Amino acid sequence: MIDRLLVLIAATSTLAAAALLLRPHPPEYALSAGDLLERLDRDGDGAVSAPEYAAASDGALPFSAADADASGALDARELELLLAFTSPLMPLDNNLPRVR
């Protein structure tokens, strides 16, 4: 009886270790605000305009919500807020801070 229990424990431990080794690895890098600005800023003016945002956005978060200072363009600081305070998995919980 004890032998069967030891075999069961060993098998369970082996399966658990195999599951840890085979799980998907997280991405090796995270997208920074600077990277995002570089990718979205098509005209090279150092900001993301509403049309540039619309071209890359799925429409779930309106441009006006991302434009924290209501300047009409997104700078690196606003993109940093966008990355920090939004979640594609929980769009109803996206509460970006406003800048006055």
N, C-alpha and C positions, 0 to 999 in steps of 0.2 A: 504493500500500500504506500509506504513512504517513497519507494522507488518511482512509482507512478506520479506521485506528487512532485518529486524533484524533476522528473522529465517534463511535466507540465509547466513548472516554473521556468525551466531552462528554455523550453520552446516559446513561451510567452515573452521572455526577455529577448530572445533572438528576433522574434517578430517585431517587437517594439524598437529594437536597435535598427533593424532593416527599414522600418517605416520612417525613422528619423533621417536615415541616410538618403532615402529615395524621395523625400518631400521636395517640392519645388523651392529653389533658392530665390531670395529676394533680388530685385534688380541691383546691379553692381554700382549704379549711380542714380542720383536723384536729379531731376530737372530743377535748375536754379532759375531765379527770376531773370538773371542776365541771359541765360540760354533761351528762355522763353521770349524775351524781348528781341533777341537776335533773330529768332525764327519767325516771329510775327510781324516785325517792322520791315515791311516790303520796300518802303521808299527811303529807308535809311535816315529818317529824321530824329531817331532816338526815342520815339514814342509809338504807341500803337493807337491808330485812329479807329473810329467806329467802323469804317468799311474793312480795315485790316482785321479787326476783331470779328466782324460778321463772317468774313471769309474762312476763319479758323474755328469759329464757335458752332456748337450744335444748337444754340438758341435757348438752352435751359436757363442760363444766367444772362439777363439782359446787360448790354454794355453800360447802361446807366448805373446798374448795381456795382459793377466793377470799377467805374470811374469815381473813386472815393472823394476826390476834390472837385468834381463837376467841371473839370477843365476842358473836356471834350477829347482827351487823349489819355492813354494809360502809360505811366512811366514805370521805371523799374521798381519803385517803392509800392505802387499799386499792384503790380504783378506779383510782388512778394506777398502782399496781403491776400491776393487771389489764391496763390498756392497754399498759404497757411490756413485760410479760413473757409475754404470750399472743399466739398467732397462730391465726386461724381456718383458715389454710391448712395449718398443721402442728400439729394438736392434741396429738400425742404428745410434742412438744417443749416443751409448756407447763410450765415449772418456776417456779412462783411462790415467792418467798422467804417464809420463815416469820418472824413477829415474836414475840419472847418477852416 
